Amino acid sequence: MKRKTTTKWLLCLLTCLFFEALSAYSQTNVAITIDDVPNTRQFKTDDFQSHLLDKLDSLNIPVAIFINEGLLYKTDSIARNFKLLVDWAKKDFVTLGNHTFSHARYSDVGFGPFKADVKKGEFISRELSGKYNKPLQYFRFPFNDLGKDSVQQILIHSFLKEKKYISTPFTVESSDWMFNYIYEYYLSHSEPEKAKEIGELYVSKTIDYFHFFDSLSIEKYGRKVNQIFLCHDNALNSKYLGEIVRKLKEENYNFISLETALQDTVYLQENQYYQKWGVSWFYRWMPVQQERTRWMRLEPDLSLIESLYRELTDKE
């Protein structure tokens, strides 16, 4: 009788362990991060409304924003622009981050000017972080350009460490800046149906990218890691980020804060990529270029969008 009880207990334990492992394998967490906040040009175009912020209000998910304070001065509506940034900062679901003042490319401007731009870019944000009791601890490089070589990268990361900033990674992005350019082009040329096609393609390609990086995660780490999605404050996401969130929820994605996402041990890995191009951190953790290249060739195809983007920009 005792042996039967022991066997039953072991079977129960093994079953529990199996389902726990299965859950870890299938569970998908993602943090949403938004660069280039606030989009003051779009704000003015939309009669001083932030449709993206309005959309996020209804989604009930945490987001982290990376602020370019220089954008506050890009239109002649500076007082309203300041109010817009305050509206972002005071939301309970918003985490604040520094994205420099002028969005300069680090590998181009060099250490001294870039360091000054980081400091200049926190002046107002730090005031808001104090007012709303939100630590300003996250930093993201413009263009995700961490420096053109190991020397530049070591210099700036030592500086950020002194400033108590966390250099913020991403794992998933889908070139929304390129889609947005085409989307806005069609809207400005009174072609709303073409704009809609681009928006819908953006949604489907973004979901494809999530699937791709989840599969990469499973092959490399044997599980789905906490993903960090990078997108931008733009007209495209004002219209379509909600649709991306809806589709991800249908696939049982769980939306978490940036702080929670970074607790995944995968983010303890060292960067091993010493070039200026803004690649996913999955690639930065790979020790050899051949492995990066192999995976990059398997990414969802954006050649149609890239070709259309080049065609339209050549017209301007």
Rosetta blueprint (number, residue, H / E / L):
1 M L
2 K H
3 R H
4 K H
5 T H
6 T H
7 T H
8 K H
9 W H
10 L H
11 L H
12 C H
13 L H
14 L H
15 T H
16 C H
17 L H
18 F H
19 F H
20 E H
21 A H
22 L H
23 S H
24 A H
25 Y H
26 S H
27 Q L
28 T E
29 N E
30 V E
31 A E
32 I E
33 T E
34 I E
35 D E
36 D E
37 V E
38 P L
39 N L
40 T H
41 R H
42 Q H
43 F H
44 K H
45 T H
46 D L
47 D L
48 F L
49 Q L
50 S L
51 H H
52 L H
53 L H
54 D H
55 K H
56 L H
57 D H
58 S H
59 L H
60 N L
61 I L
62 P L
63 V E
64 A E
65 I E
66 F E
67 I E
68 N L
69 E H
70 G H
71 L H
72 L H
73 Y H
74 K L
75 T L
76 D L
77 S L
78 I H
79 A H
80 R H
81 N H
82 F H
83 K H
84 L H
85 L H
86 V H
87 D H
88 W H
89 A H
90 K L
91 K L
92 D L
93 F L
94 V E
95 T E
96 L E
97 G E
98 N E
99 H L
100 T L
101 F L
102 S L
103 H L
104 A L
105 R L
106 Y H
107 S H
108 D H
109 V H
110 G L
111 F H
112 G H
113 P H
114 F H
115 K H
116 A H
117 D H
118 V H
119 K H
120 K H
121 G L
122 E L
123 F H
124 I H
125 S H
126 R H
127 E H
128 L H
129 S H
130 G H
131 K H
132 Y L
133 N L
134 K L
135 P L
136 L L
137 Q L
138 Y E
139 F E
140 R L
141 F L
142 P H
143 F H
144 N H
145 D L
146 L L
147 G L
148 K L
149 D L
150 S H
151 V H
152 Q H
153 Q H
154 I H
155 L H
156 I H
157 H H
158 S H
159 F H
160 L H
161 K H
162 E H
163 K L
164 K L
165 Y L
166 I E
167 S E
168 T L
169 P L
170 F L
171 T L
172 V E
173 E L
174 S L
175 S L
176 D H
177 W H
178 M H
179 F H
180 N H
181 Y H
182 I H
183 Y H
184 E H
185 Y H
186 Y H
187 L H
188 S H
189 H L
190 S L
191 E L
192 P H
193 E H
194 K H
195 A H
196 K H
197 E H
198 I H
199 G H
200 E H
201 L H
202 Y H
203 V H
204 S H
205 K H
206 T H
207 I H
208 D H
209 Y H
210 F H
211 H H
212 F H
213 F H
214 D H
215 S H
216 L H
217 S H
218 I H
219 E H
220 K H
221 Y H
222 G L
223 R L
224 K L
225 V L
226 N L
227 Q E
228 I E
229 F E
230 L E
231 C E
232 H E
233 D L
234 N L
235 A H
236 L H
237 N H
238 S H
239 K H
240 Y H
241 L H
242 G H
243 E H
244 I H
245 V H
246 R H
247 K H
248 L H
249 K H
250 E H
251 E L
252 N L
253 Y E
254 N E
255 F E
256 I L
257 S L
258 L H
259 E H
260 T H
261 A H
262 L L
263 Q L
264 D L
265 T H
266 V H
267 Y H
268 L H
269 Q L
270 E L
271 N L
272 Q L
273 Y L
274 Y L
275 Q L
276 K L
277 W L
278 G L
279 V L
280 S L
281 W H
282 F H
283 Y H
284 R H
285 W L
286 M L
287 P L
288 V L
289 Q H
290 Q H
291 E H
292 R H
293 T H
294 R H
295 W H
296 M H
297 R L
298 L L
299 E L
300 P L
301 D L
302 L L
303 S H
304 L H
305 I H
306 E H
307 S H
308 L H
309 Y H
310 R H
311 E H
312 L H
313 T H
314 D H
315 K H
316 E L
